[in-house]
Amino acid sequence: MKYFVAVYQKLKNIYMSQSSMENDLPMICPSLRIYDNEELELLKPQSLLNDEQKKALSIIKKQNVAYELNSVPISPNFWDLNPNNSLFDIYRDILDKNNLKDLEENLDKVLETKSTILFDAKNSDTKEFKAYKKYRTLHEDAVNKVTDHLLLFETLETDEEKSNWNDRLITLNNLKELAFSEWKVKGSKDNIEKELARINKSSDADLYLAMAQNAKHTFEAAEKTDVVSNSSIHDINFIPYDFMENESGWNSMRIEKSELEGLHSEAKNSNENIPSEILSIDYDESMIQAVEMDYSFVHLKRNWFNKNFMLSDYFEWKEPKKISDGQTISNDFKLPAFPKTMILIKNLKVILDPSINSANVSNTEQLIYFGPMVMKQQVFVNKNNNQKFLKAITNIKTIKSDQLNYLAKKTVIAETQKANIINNFSARTALEPEPAENIKTAANASFTGKTNMGNILNNIKNLSPLNPMPHGASPVQPAPQPTNPIKTPWGSWGPKFPTIPTPTPTPVPTPVPTPIPVPVPQPPTDAVVQFRISDKINNEPVYKCAISIKGTNNNRIFEIESNEAGIVSQLIPIGEYSIELRIDDYAVLNQNFSVNSAMPLNLEYKLQREEVKFKSFFLIGMICERMPQIPVNQ
């Protein structure tokens, strides 16, 4: 988990050094959140969708994704999906329950009551107001004469001219002071300006009222339920708007192992907006040498959302639950912050140590993770530098499948059983030593069951290290610690268990040997299946075709890719399976196949050309904007 945290810390540092604002609040997303280009494209305003079929889909399907990306944070330590705390509902409630209606009524009364100081019964200027205007004009003329006279000083050459200029300046200043005194006394300056200030204040309230009414009308228009406009409230303008279609806004990055360690230490020491439970998770990542990816910061703009009217002195909020105190991020406040920028990555590659055993990765009983992301069961090799690396599973159907969730739960049960073996190890006698292989833990998939709507924090309790308990009746003395402590298989979510003391043998009588039955060899239950993928028209091999295999009468899953020859082999247990093949520029192919025996099986699939792109993006963090204190005068 720590290298996933390190990647987030690196991207956080990049964002904060480039374009951060004072109220920006970076937050890690610790659960698996993946979106494909079709899902995100549906959120665009319909004016930006050229495909009529996509327009129809956007009305039907975009609501769920929009609710996810509009989730308001309720913790200062992380951001995650929370449809029950959506910006839509919060903003609607604020518009409905503020003082807008009362202000409308009061302002109408003010405007209906005309000023008797400024206007008479015939709506003409009063005698006092006419005098005010007259003497104000005389004062302004006197000020202008002084200003014009000051400009003449630069043209003076002789001392006599300068002396005359100075005398004239004194006279003009005296006339200016006299004009101001007449304006104040004869022009009723103080009384008239007090009345004007009252009217101007009403004008400011009128401006606020117009802004608040516009916000409410815009939101209500976006909420209309007719077929054409009912989805506009779920529209999101992405900046850059075309990040799903090309490389606009994307950057490449490689982080070496030493930097990953330093970034994790930085995150752990600062402990800002990252749960301490996440930072404490420790599993063996010694086989990772580097991480490569593309990243982008995608801004979210909502035409229906306007926070400015809430920042006015005229805004009032009398509900028990406050909107924001400008500091605290919690469920105690209605709108403490809102999501504004996604931290996305794609094309993730986890670079491995050259000595990694490929068989461990393709183990059907094990899931390999990078943070919350599930990796494909295949080691890839870069033909340019021979580096081994892993790729993440990007097929959303597989990630949300019952088969993957079953494998996750099965692994959790196996993890618990093996932990019990460790706890009871010290109760074994010297005649019953426990082989080291039996106490190594398998992959812990405690997070996999949460890939859809769950939260990583709910499962952290499954990852706390277990301490072996000595047997009370026969205590043992610990032996010297081995050089290499026992660790979980690389990439798993299991914790590092402490080294188990080896019991000191005690003398016992020589046992009578008993015959040991010879085990009967079990017939093989797996078959090597070779998949060959080619173009339907020209029979050319299809390189990097993503192959998703799911058991239909068992709970196996496989995520692999074809090589340059369009071929890939996988050891698959006997059973019935569905297979999905997908790659850019080809139509998705879904079929079924059976493995009836352990005999090798060759399967060939031909793909039909079609103009389609498959792109997936992992959301690993969100930049939220912290709201200021609202109301500002509370």
C-alpha positions as CSV (number, residue, x, y, z in Angstrom):
1,M,0.0,0.0,0.0
2,K,2.9,2.4,0.7
3,Y,3.9,2.7,-2.9
4,F,0.4,3.6,-3.9
5,V,0.5,6.3,-1.2
6,A,3.8,7.4,-2.6
7,V,2.3,7.9,-6.1
8,Y,-0.5,9.9,-4.6
9,Q,2.0,12.0,-2.6
10,K,4.0,12.7,-5.8
11,L,1.0,13.9,-7.8
12,K,-0.2,16.0,-4.8
13,N,3.2,17.7,-4.7
14,I,3.0,18.4,-8.4
15,Y,-0.4,19.9,-8.2
16,M,0.3,22.1,-5.2
17,S,3.5,23.4,-6.8
18,Q,1.8,24.4,-10.1
19,S,-1.8,25.6,-9.7
20,S,-3.0,25.4,-6.2
21,M,-5.3,28.0,-4.6
22,E,-5.5,28.9,-0.9
23,N,-8.6,26.8,-0.3
24,D,-7.4,23.8,-2.2
25,L,-7.7,20.6,-0.2
26,P,-6.0,17.5,-1.8
27,M,-7.4,14.2,-0.6
28,I,-6.5,10.6,-1.3
29,C,-9.1,8.2,-2.7
30,P,-8.2,4.9,-0.9
31,S,-10.8,2.7,-2.6
32,L,-10.8,1.4,-6.2
33,R,-12.5,3.9,-8.4
34,I,-12.2,3.3,-12.2
35,Y,-14.1,5.0,-15.0
36,D,-14.0,4.3,-18.7
37,N,-14.2,6.9,-21.4
38,E,-17.8,6.0,-22.3
39,E,-19.0,6.7,-18.7
40,L,-17.2,10.0,-18.4
41,E,-18.2,11.1,-21.9
42,L,-21.9,10.8,-20.9
43,L,-21.3,13.6,-18.4
44,K,-20.5,16.1,-21.0
45,P,-23.3,18.7,-21.9
46,Q,-25.4,17.3,-24.7
47,S,-24.3,20.2,-26.9
48,L,-20.8,18.5,-27.0
49,L,-22.2,15.1,-27.9
50,N,-22.4,14.4,-31.6
51,D,-23.6,10.9,-31.4
52,E,-27.4,10.7,-31.0
53,Q,-27.2,7.2,-29.4
54,K,-24.8,8.7,-26.8
55,K,-27.3,11.5,-26.1
56,A,-30.0,9.0,-25.4
57,L,-27.6,7.0,-23.1
58,S,-26.5,10.1,-21.3
59,I,-30.1,10.8,-20.2
60,I,-30.5,7.3,-18.8
61,K,-27.1,6.4,-17.4
62,K,-25.2,9.6,-16.4
63,Q,-27.0,10.1,-13.1
64,N,-25.1,7.5,-11.1
65,V,-21.7,8.7,-12.3
66,A,-22.6,12.3,-11.7
67,Y,-23.7,11.5,-8.1
68,E,-20.3,9.8,-7.5
69,L,-18.2,12.7,-8.7
70,N,-20.3,15.2,-6.8
71,S,-19.8,13.5,-3.5
72,V,-19.1,16.1,-0.7
73,P,-16.2,15.0,1.6
74,I,-17.1,14.4,5.3
75,S,-13.6,13.6,6.5
76,P,-10.4,15.7,6.4
77,N,-8.4,12.5,5.7
78,F,-9.8,11.1,2.5
79,W,-12.4,11.5,-0.3
80,D,-14.6,8.7,-1.5
81,L,-18.0,8.1,-3.1
82,N,-20.9,9.1,-0.9
83,P,-24.2,9.3,-2.9
84,N,-26.0,10.2,0.4
85,N,-24.0,13.4,0.7
86,S,-24.3,14.8,-2.8
87,L,-23.7,18.4,-3.9
88,F,-27.1,18.3,-5.8
89,D,-29.1,17.7,-2.7
90,I,-27.1,20.0,-0.4
91,Y,-27.2,22.9,-2.9
92,R,-31.0,22.5,-3.4
93,D,-31.5,22.6,0.3
94,I,-29.5,25.7,0.7
95,L,-31.5,27.5,-2.1
96,D,-34.8,26.4,-0.5
97,K,-34.0,27.3,3.1
98,N,-32.1,30.6,3.1
99,N,-33.6,34.0,3.6
100,L,-34.2,34.7,-0.1
101,K,-38.0,34.9,0.3
102,D,-37.9,37.3,3.3
103,L,-35.4,39.5,1.5
104,E,-37.7,39.7,-1.6
105,E,-40.6,40.9,0.5
106,N,-38.6,43.4,2.6
107,L,-37.0,44.9,-0.5
108,D,-40.4,45.3,-2.2
109,K,-41.6,47.3,0.8
110,V,-38.5,49.5,0.7
111,L,-38.8,50.3,-3.0
112,E,-42.5,51.1,-2.6
113,T,-41.7,53.6,0.1
114,K,-40.4,56.7,-1.7
115,S,-38.1,59.2,0.0
116,T,-39.8,62.4,1.1
117,I,-36.5,64.0,1.7
118,L,-35.5,63.8,-2.0
119,F,-38.8,63.9,-3.8
120,D,-42.1,65.7,-3.2
121,A,-45.7,64.6,-3.9
122,K,-45.3,65.3,-7.6
123,N,-42.1,63.1,-7.8
124,S,-40.0,66.2,-8.3
125,D,-36.8,67.1,-6.4
126,T,-37.5,68.8,-3.1
127,K,-36.1,72.3,-2.3
128,E,-33.4,70.7,-0.1
129,F,-32.4,68.2,-2.8
130,K,-32.2,71.1,-5.4
131,A,-30.0,73.1,-3.0
132,Y,-27.8,70.0,-2.5
133,K,-27.2,69.6,-6.2
134,K,-26.5,73.4,-6.7
135,Y,-23.9,73.7,-3.9
136,R,-22.3,70.3,-4.8
137,T,-21.8,71.6,-8.3
138,L,-20.2,74.9,-7.0
139,H,-17.9,72.9,-4.8
140,E,-16.8,70.6,-7.7
141,D,-16.1,73.7,-9.8
142,A,-13.9,75.2,-7.1
143,V,-11.9,71.9,-6.8
144,N,-11.4,71.8,-10.6
145,K,-10.0,75.4,-10.6
146,V,-7.5,74.4,-8.0
147,T,-6.5,71.4,-10.0
148,D,-6.1,73.3,-13.2
149,H,-4.0,76.0,-11.4
150,L,-1.6,73.4,-10.0
151,L,-0.8,72.2,-13.6
152,L,0.5,75.7,-14.5
153,F,3.5,75.5,-12.1
154,E,5.7,73.6,-14.5
155,T,5.5,76.4,-17.1
156,L,6.7,79.1,-14.7
157,E,10.3,80.5,-15.1
158,T,10.7,83.7,-13.0
159,D,10.4,84.2,-9.3
160,E,7.7,86.9,-9.9
161,E,5.6,84.4,-11.8
162,K,5.9,81.8,-9.1
163,S,5.0,84.4,-6.4
164,N,1.9,85.4,-8.3
165,W,1.0,81.8,-8.9
166,N,1.3,81.1,-5.1
167,D,-1.0,84.0,-4.2
168,R,-3.6,82.8,-6.7
169,L,-3.4,79.3,-5.2
170,I,-4.2,80.6,-1.8
171,T,-7.2,82.5,-3.1
172,L,-8.5,79.4,-5.0
173,N,-8.2,77.2,-1.9
174,N,-10.1,79.8,0.2
175,L,-12.9,79.8,-2.4
176,K,-12.9,76.0,-2.3
177,E,-13.3,75.9,1.4
178,L,-16.1,78.5,1.2
179,A,-17.9,76.4,-1.4
180,F,-17.7,73.3,0.8
181,S,-19.1,75.2,3.8
182,E,-22.0,76.5,1.7
183,W,-22.7,73.0,0.4
184,K,-22.7,71.6,3.9
185,V,-25.0,74.3,5.4
186,K,-27.1,75.7,2.6
187,G,-27.1,72.4,0.6
188,S,-28.1,70.1,3.6
189,K,-25.2,67.9,2.7
190,D,-25.3,65.5,5.7
191,N,-29.1,64.9,5.6
192,I,-29.2,64.3,1.9
193,E,-26.2,61.9,1.8
194,K,-27.6,59.9,4.7
195,E,-30.8,59.3,2.7
196,L,-28.8,58.4,-0.4
197,A,-26.8,55.9,1.6
198,R,-30.0,54.2,2.7
199,I,-31.2,54.0,-1.0
200,N,-27.8,52.6,-2.1
201,K,-28.0,50.0,0.5
202,S,-31.3,48.9,-0.9
203,S,-29.6,48.8,-4.3
204,D,-26.9,46.4,-3.0
205,A,-29.5,44.2,-1.5
206,D,-31.3,44.3,-4.9
207,L,-28.0,43.1,-6.6
208,Y,-27.7,40.3,-4.1
209,L,-31.3,39.3,-4.6
210,A,-30.8,39.2,-8.4
211,M,-27.7,37.0,-8.0
212,A,-29.5,34.6,-5.6
213,Q,-32.6,34.4,-7.8
214,N,-30.5,33.7,-10.8
215,A,-28.7,30.8,-8.9
216,K,-32.1,29.3,-7.9
217,H,-33.7,29.7,-11.3
218,T,-30.6,28.1,-13.0
219,F,-30.7,25.1,-10.7
220,E,-34.5,24.7,-11.0
221,A,-34.2,24.8,-14.8
222,A,-31.5,22.2,-14.7
223,E,-33.8,20.0,-12.6
224,K,-36.7,20.0,-15.0
225,T,-38.0,16.5,-15.6
226,D,-38.8,16.6,-19.3
227,V,-36.9,14.3,-21.6
228,V,-34.7,16.9,-23.1
229,S,-33.4,18.7,-20.1
230,N,-33.7,16.4,-17.1
231,S,-30.0,15.5,-17.4
232,S,-28.5,18.9,-17.5
233,I,-28.1,19.0,-13.7
234,H,-25.8,16.1,-14.1
235,D,-23.7,17.8,-16.8
236,I,-20.0,18.3,-15.9
237,N,-17.7,20.4,-18.0
238,F,-14.3,18.8,-18.0
239,I,-11.1,20.9,-18.4
240,P,-9.4,19.8,-20.5
241,Y,-12.7,18.7,-22.2
242,D,-11.0,16.2,-24.5
243,F,-8.8,14.3,-22.0
244,M,-10.8,11.1,-22.8
245,E,-10.1,11.2,-26.5
246,N,-6.5,12.1,-26.8
247,E,-3.4,13.0,-24.8
248,S,-4.5,16.5,-24.0
249,G,-3.6,17.3,-20.4
250,W,-1.7,14.0,-19.8
251,N,1.9,13.7,-18.7
252,S,4.1,10.7,-18.3
253,M,6.0,9.9,-15.1
254,R,8.4,7.2,-13.8
255,I,9.2,6.9,-10.1
256,E,12.2,4.8,-9.0
257,K,12.2,2.7,-5.8
258,S,14.3,5.1,-3.8
259,E,12.0,8.0,-4.6
260,L,9.0,5.9,-3.7
261,E,10.4,5.2,-0.3
262,G,11.1,8.9,0.3
263,L,7.6,9.9,-0.9
264,H,6.0,7.4,1.5
265,S,8.1,8.7,4.4
266,E,7.1,12.3,3.5
267,A,3.4,11.3,3.5
268,K,3.8,9.4,6.8
269,N,5.6,12.3,8.5
270,S,3.3,15.0,7.3
271,N,0.1,12.9,7.9
272,E,-2.0,15.5,6.0
273,N,-5.3,14.3,4.5
274,I,-4.2,10.6,4.6
275,P,-5.8,8.3,7.2
276,S,-3.3,6.9,9.7
277,E,-4.8,3.5,9.1
278,I,-3.7,3.6,5.4
279,L,-0.2,4.7,6.3
280,S,0.2,1.9,8.8
281,I,-0.6,-0.9,6.3
282,D,2.6,-2.8,5.5
283,Y,3.0,-5.6,3.0
284,D,6.0,-6.9,1.1
285,E,6.7,-4.6,-1.9
286,S,10.4,-5.6,-2.1
287,M,10.0,-6.9,-5.7
288,I,8.9,-3.4,-7.0
289,Q,11.7,-1.5,-8.7
290,A,9.8,1.4,-10.2
291,V,6.3,2.6,-11.2
292,E,5.3,4.2,-14.5
293,M,2.1,5.9,-15.4
294,D,0.4,8.8,-17.2
295,Y,-1.4,11.3,-15.0
296,S,-3.8,14.3,-15.4
297,F,-5.5,16.8,-13.3
298,V,-9.1,17.2,-14.7
299,H,-11.1,20.1,-13.4
300,L,-14.9,19.8,-12.8
301,K,-17.1,22.8,-13.8
302,R,-20.8,22.8,-13.0
303,N,-23.0,25.5,-14.7
304,W,-25.8,25.1,-12.1
305,F,-23.6,25.7,-9.1
306,N,-22.8,29.2,-7.8
307,K,-21.3,29.7,-4.3
308,N,-20.9,33.5,-4.6
309,F,-24.4,34.4,-3.4
310,M,-23.6,32.6,-0.1
311,L,-20.6,34.9,0.5
312,S,-22.7,38.0,0.6
313,D,-23.4,39.9,3.9
314,Y,-27.1,39.6,3.0
315,F,-27.1,35.8,3.0
316,E,-28.7,34.4,6.2
317,W,-28.9,30.7,7.4
318,K,-31.0,29.9,10.4
319,E,-31.0,26.1,10.2
320,P,-29.5,24.1,13.1
321,K,-26.8,22.5,10.9
322,K,-24.3,25.1,9.9
323,I,-23.1,25.3,6.3
324,S,-19.3,25.8,7.0
325,D,-17.0,27.3,9.6
326,G,-14.2,27.7,7.0
327,Q,-12.0,25.0,8.7
328,T,-13.6,21.8,9.8
329,I,-14.3,19.0,7.2
330,S,-16.9,16.8,8.8
331,N,-20.5,15.6,8.7
332,D,-21.3,18.3,11.3
333,F,-21.5,20.9,8.5
334,K,-23.7,21.0,5.5
335,L,-21.1,22.0,2.8
336,P,-17.6,22.1,4.3
337,A,-16.0,21.5,0.8
338,F,-16.9,20.3,-2.6
339,P,-14.9,18.3,-5.3
340,K,-13.4,20.4,-8.0
341,T,-10.4,18.5,-9.6
342,M,-9.8,14.8,-10.2
343,I,-6.4,13.2,-9.9
344,L,-6.4,10.5,-12.7
345,I,-3.8,8.0,-13.8
346,K,-3.8,5.5,-16.7
347,N,-1.4,3.1,-18.3
348,L,0.0,2.0,-15.0
349,K,3.1,-0.2,-15.1
350,V,4.6,-1.8,-12.0
351,I,8.3,-2.5,-12.8
352,L,9.4,-5.8,-11.2
353,D,12.7,-7.2,-10.0
354,P,14.2,-9.4,-12.8
355,S,14.2,-12.4,-10.4
356,I,10.4,-12.4,-9.9
357,N,8.9,-15.8,-10.6
358,S,6.2,-15.5,-13.2
359,A,4.4,-18.6,-11.9
360,N,3.6,-16.7,-8.6
361,V,1.8,-14.0,-10.6
362,S,-0.3,-16.4,-12.6
363,N,-1.3,-18.3,-9.4
364,T,-5.1,-18.8,-9.7
365,E,-5.5,-18.8,-5.9
366,Q,-3.9,-15.4,-5.5
367,L,-4.7,-11.7,-6.3
368,I,-1.9,-9.2,-6.8
369,Y,-2.5,-5.6,-5.8
370,F,-1.0,-2.2,-6.2
371,G,-2.9,-0.2,-3.6
372,P,-6.5,-1.0,-4.2
373,M,-5.9,-1.8,-7.9
374,V,-6.0,-5.5,-9.0
375,M,-3.2,-6.5,-11.3
376,K,-3.4,-8.8,-14.3
377,Q,-2.3,-12.4,-13.7
378,Q,0.5,-12.1,-16.2
379,V,4.1,-10.8,-16.2
380,F,4.9,-8.6,-19.2
381,V,8.4,-8.1,-20.6
382,N,9.5,-4.8,-22.3
383,K,11.3,-6.0,-25.5
384,N,13.5,-2.9,-25.6
385,N,15.0,-3.3,-22.1
386,N,13.8,-6.7,-21.0
387,Q,12.2,-5.2,-17.9
388,K,9.4,-7.2,-16.3
389,F,6.2,-5.4,-15.3
390,L,2.6,-5.8,-14.3
391,K,-0.5,-4.1,-15.6
392,A,-3.7,-3.2,-13.8
393,I,-7.1,-4.9,-14.7
394,T,-9.1,-2.2,-16.5
395,N,-12.2,-4.3,-17.4
396,I,-14.9,-2.9,-15.1
397,K,-17.1,-6.0,-15.6
398,T,-14.3,-8.1,-14.1
399,I,-13.6,-5.8,-11.2
400,K,-17.3,-5.8,-10.3
401,S,-17.9,-9.5,-11.0
402,D,-19.2,-12.1,-8.5
403,Q,-16.2,-14.3,-9.4
404,L,-13.7,-11.7,-8.2
405,N,-15.6,-10.9,-5.1
406,Y,-15.9,-14.6,-4.3
407,L,-12.1,-15.1,-4.7
408,A,-11.6,-12.1,-2.4
409,K,-13.8,-13.6,0.3
410,K,-12.3,-17.0,-0.1
411,T,-8.8,-15.5,0.4
412,V,-9.9,-13.6,3.5
413,I,-11.2,-17.0,5.0
414,A,-7.9,-18.7,4.1
415,E,-6.0,-15.8,5.6
416,T,-7.9,-16.2,8.9
417,Q,-7.2,-19.9,9.0
418,K,-3.5,-19.5,8.4
419,A,-3.3,-16.8,11.0
420,N,-4.8,-19.3,13.5
421,I,-2.0,-21.8,12.5
422,I,0.5,-19.1,13.5
423,N,-1.2,-18.3,16.8
424,N,-1.3,-21.9,17.8
425,F,2.2,-22.7,16.5
426,S,3.8,-22.6,19.9
427,A,1.5,-25.4,21.1
428,R,3.1,-27.9,18.7
429,T,5.4,-30.5,20.2
430,A,8.9,-31.2,18.9
431,L,7.5,-34.3,17.1
432,E,5.1,-32.1,15.2
433,P,7.1,-29.3,13.6
434,E,5.1,-27.1,11.3
435,P,6.7,-26.7,7.9
436,A,7.4,-23.1,7.1
437,E,5.6,-23.3,3.8
438,N,2.3,-24.0,5.7
439,I,2.4,-20.7,7.6
440,K,3.0,-18.4,4.7
441,T,0.0,-16.4,4.0
442,A,-1.8,-16.1,0.7
443,A,-3.0,-12.9,-0.9
444,N,-5.4,-11.0,1.3
445,A,-8.2,-9.6,-0.9
446,S,-10.0,-7.8,1.8
447,F,-10.4,-4.7,-0.3
448,T,-11.7,-6.4,-3.4
449,G,-15.2,-6.8,-2.1
450,K,-15.3,-3.0,-1.8
451,T,-14.4,-2.1,-5.3
452,N,-17.9,-1.0,-6.2
453,M,-19.2,1.3,-3.4
454,G,-17.2,0.3,-0.3
455,N,-14.7,2.2,1.7
456,I,-11.2,0.9,2.3
457,L,-11.3,2.1,5.9
458,N,-14.0,-0.5,6.7
459,N,-11.6,-3.3,6.1
460,I,-8.4,-2.0,7.7
461,K,-9.2,-4.1,10.8
462,N,-8.5,-7.2,8.7
463,L,-4.9,-6.1,8.2
464,S,-3.6,-5.7,11.7
465,P,-0.6,-7.9,12.4
466,L,-1.2,-11.0,14.5
467,N,1.0,-11.8,17.5
468,P,1.6,-15.5,18.3
469,M,0.3,-16.5,21.8
470,P,2.5,-19.0,23.7
471,H,0.8,-22.1,25.1
472,G,0.1,-21.7,28.8
473,A,0.8,-25.3,29.8
474,S,4.2,-25.7,28.1
475,P,6.2,-22.5,27.6
476,V,9.1,-22.6,25.3
477,Q,12.3,-20.6,24.9
478,P,12.8,-18.6,21.7
479,A,15.5,-19.7,19.4
480,P,17.8,-17.2,17.6
481,Q,15.9,-15.1,15.0
482,P,16.4,-16.2,11.4
483,T,18.0,-13.7,9.0
484,N,14.9,-13.4,6.8
485,P,11.6,-12.9,8.5
486,I,8.5,-14.6,7.1
487,K,6.6,-12.4,4.7
488,T,3.5,-12.8,2.7
489,P,3.7,-13.6,-1.0
490,W,4.7,-10.4,-2.9
491,G,1.9,-8.1,-3.9
492,S,-0.6,-9.5,-1.5
493,W,-2.6,-7.5,1.0
494,G,-1.6,-9.7,3.9
495,P,0.4,-8.2,6.8
496,K,3.9,-9.1,7.6
497,F,3.7,-11.6,10.4
498,P,6.4,-11.6,13.0
499,T,9.0,-14.4,13.0
500,I,7.8,-17.4,15.0
501,P,10.1,-18.7,17.8
502,T,11.2,-22.3,17.1
503,P,10.3,-24.5,20.1
504,T,13.2,-26.1,22.0
505,P,12.9,-29.9,21.7
506,T,12.6,-31.9,25.0
507,P,13.8,-35.5,25.3
508,V,11.1,-38.1,24.5
509,P,11.1,-41.8,24.2
510,T,11.9,-43.2,20.7
511,P,8.6,-43.7,19.0
512,V,7.7,-47.0,17.4
513,P,7.8,-46.6,13.6
514,T,4.5,-47.1,12.0
515,P,3.9,-47.7,8.3
516,I,3.3,-44.6,6.3
517,P,0.6,-45.0,3.6
518,V,1.8,-44.1,0.1
519,P,-0.4,-41.3,-1.2
520,V,-2.3,-42.1,-4.4
521,P,-1.5,-39.5,-7.1
522,Q,-4.4,-37.3,-8.0
523,P,-5.3,-36.8,-11.6
524,P,-4.4,-33.3,-12.9
525,T,-7.3,-30.9,-12.9
526,D,-5.8,-28.0,-14.9
527,A,-5.2,-27.7,-18.6
528,V,-2.9,-25.5,-20.6
529,V,-5.2,-23.4,-22.9
530,Q,-3.6,-21.5,-25.8
531,F,-5.5,-18.6,-27.2
532,R,-4.8,-17.3,-30.7
533,I,-6.3,-13.9,-31.7
534,S,-6.3,-12.7,-35.2
535,D,-7.9,-10.2,-37.6
536,K,-11.0,-11.6,-39.3
537,I,-10.2,-10.0,-42.7
538,N,-6.4,-10.5,-43.1
539,N,-5.7,-13.1,-40.5
540,E,-2.9,-10.9,-39.0
541,P,-2.2,-11.6,-35.3
542,V,-3.8,-9.1,-32.8
543,Y,-1.2,-7.8,-30.4
544,K,-2.2,-6.7,-26.8
545,C,-5.7,-8.0,-27.0
546,A,-7.2,-7.9,-23.5
547,I,-8.7,-11.3,-22.6
548,S,-11.1,-11.5,-19.7
549,I,-12.1,-15.1,-18.6
550,K,-14.7,-15.9,-15.9
551,G,-15.9,-19.2,-14.8
552,T,-19.6,-19.9,-15.3
553,N,-19.8,-23.0,-13.1
554,N,-16.9,-22.0,-10.9
555,N,-15.4,-18.8,-9.5
556,R,-12.2,-18.5,-11.5
557,I,-11.1,-15.3,-13.2
558,F,-8.2,-14.6,-15.5
559,E,-7.1,-11.3,-17.0
560,I,-4.3,-11.7,-19.7
561,E,-3.2,-10.2,-23.0
562,S,-2.0,-11.7,-26.3
563,N,1.6,-11.3,-27.4
564,E,3.0,-10.1,-30.8
565,A,2.0,-13.4,-32.4
566,G,-1.5,-12.9,-31.1
567,I,-1.0,-15.9,-28.7
568,V,-1.1,-16.4,-25.0
569,S,-1.3,-19.5,-22.9
570,Q,-2.9,-19.9,-19.5
571,L,-3.3,-22.8,-17.0
572,I,-7.0,-23.1,-16.5
573,P,-8.9,-25.6,-14.3
574,I,-11.5,-27.9,-15.7
575,G,-14.9,-26.2,-16.1
576,E,-17.1,-23.9,-18.1
577,Y,-16.0,-20.3,-18.9
578,S,-17.1,-17.1,-20.6
579,I,-14.5,-15.1,-22.5
580,E,-14.5,-11.5,-23.6
581,L,-11.9,-10.1,-26.0
582,R,-11.5,-6.4,-26.5
583,I,-8.9,-4.0,-28.1
584,D,-9.1,-0.7,-29.8
585,D,-10.4,-0.6,-33.4
586,Y,-12.2,-4.0,-33.0
587,A,-15.7,-4.9,-31.9
588,V,-15.9,-6.7,-28.5
589,L,-16.2,-10.5,-28.9
590,N,-18.0,-12.5,-26.2
591,Q,-18.1,-16.3,-26.4
592,N,-18.0,-19.4,-24.1
593,F,-15.6,-22.4,-24.0
594,S,-15.2,-25.6,-21.9
595,V,-12.2,-27.3,-20.4
596,N,-13.2,-30.9,-20.1
597,S,-9.9,-32.6,-19.3
598,A,-6.3,-31.8,-18.5
599,M,-5.3,-32.2,-22.2
600,P,-3.9,-29.1,-23.8
601,L,-6.5,-27.0,-25.6
602,N,-6.1,-24.6,-28.5
603,L,-8.7,-21.9,-29.1
604,E,-8.8,-19.4,-31.9
605,Y,-10.8,-16.2,-32.2
606,K,-11.1,-13.7,-35.0
607,L,-12.0,-10.1,-34.4
608,Q,-14.1,-7.8,-36.6
609,R,-12.8,-4.3,-37.3
610,E,-14.9,-1.5,-35.7
611,E,-14.2,2.1,-34.8
612,V,-14.1,2.0,-31.0
613,K,-11.6,3.0,-28.3
614,F,-11.3,1.4,-24.8
615,K,-9.8,3.7,-22.3
616,S,-9.9,3.5,-18.5
617,F,-8.9,6.0,-15.8
618,F,-8.1,5.3,-12.1
619,L,-9.3,8.1,-9.7
620,I,-6.7,8.0,-7.0
621,G,-7.4,11.4,-5.4
622,M,-9.6,14.5,-5.5
623,I,-8.8,18.1,-5.0
624,C,-11.6,19.7,-3.0
625,E,-12.3,23.4,-2.4
626,R,-12.7,24.3,1.2
627,M,-15.7,26.6,1.7
628,P,-15.1,29.8,3.7
629,Q,-17.2,30.6,6.8
630,I,-20.9,30.8,5.8
631,P,-22.7,32.9,6.6
632,V,-19.8,35.3,6.7
633,N,-21.2,37.2,9.7
634,Q,-22.2,34.2,11.9
